[in-house]
Amino acid sequence: MGRIFEVRKSSMFARWDKMAKNFTRIGKEIIIAVKAGGPDPSANAALRRCFQNARSVGMPKDRVEAAIKRAQGKELVNYDEILYEGYGPHGVAILVETATDNHVRTVANVKSIFNKGDGVLGNSGSVSFQFKKMGVFKLNPEGLSAEDLELELIDAGLDELGEGTGENEEEVLVLRCAFTDFGSLQKALEEKGINPLSSGLEWIPTTTVELSEDQAQDVLKLVDKLEQDEDVQKVFHNLQ
């Protein structure tokens, strides 16, 4: 029983850590969105997207409101969005999106994590050419026809439609579009009354690397360490 309890406790803490990280990440996104487009979601598409993402991870309303107030406060923290590129173990390409108020701290931390994880931090452009930046929307499939949706949204920039999993491992429809078509596809979904479970811009690898289970674990340990850093928003890689 003791062993079972320890495993359950570890799993519970892992879920809490993931939830706290998601709340911090989305809180920064809200601040950036409000600063760029104002606090009115009806006039700020980026902020509407933040609200959708907040709901998808169960972020409490008071946390969302607190982030909006912080964005409008006199002591506003300015976050710069910086992309770091590097290689993990076994030649896996890794992109690290950050939102930071201290560039020196962030690059030092990211570089240290790469080095300790048998990776190497590269220069700008050294890795990103192996990825495409795309808009990604995840929808609740209930009541939706994938075939009809594909036909109806192709003129709005829909590039790919398939199946995937959401934040809670539930089945979802995944829509992808070119980076430049993100706004038009978001508008088309809104006009159809479809509220995505989550949406955002992601780096999709053009080719992937297949590794053994042990080698893949080496890479995933590095990815996990990067995701735990307070300045890191998202991590993308080309591990199959």
Number of C-alpha atoms within 10 A of each C-alpha: 6 7 8 9 10 11 11 12 12 12 12 12 11 12 12 12 13 15 15 13 18 19 20 19 19 21 23 24 23 27 26 23 22 22 17 13 14 17 19 12 16 8 11 15 16 21 25 19 22 23 20 15 22 23 14 17 19 12 19 11 12 9 15 20 13 14 21 23 15 18 24 15 10 8 8 12 14 15 18 13 16 16 17 23 21 24 20 24 19 16 14 20 24 29 22 21 20 25 22 21 14 12 16 9 11 20 17 10 17 22 18 15 19 22 14 11 19 14 23 20 21 16 11 12 12 14 19 20 11 17 20 14 16 20 25 26 24 25 22 17 13 9 6 12 10 16 9 9 14 16 10 14 17 13 12 17 20 22 16 13 18 12 14 14 13 18 14 8 8 9 16 20 21 22 25 24 23 17 17 12 16 21 15 16 24 23 14 16 17 12 10 10 9 14 18 22 21 22 24 17 15 18 23 19 20 10 11 15 14 13 14 7 8 9 12 17 13 16 24 17 14 20 22 11 14 24 19 14 15 15 27 24 24 19 18 17 24 19 19 11
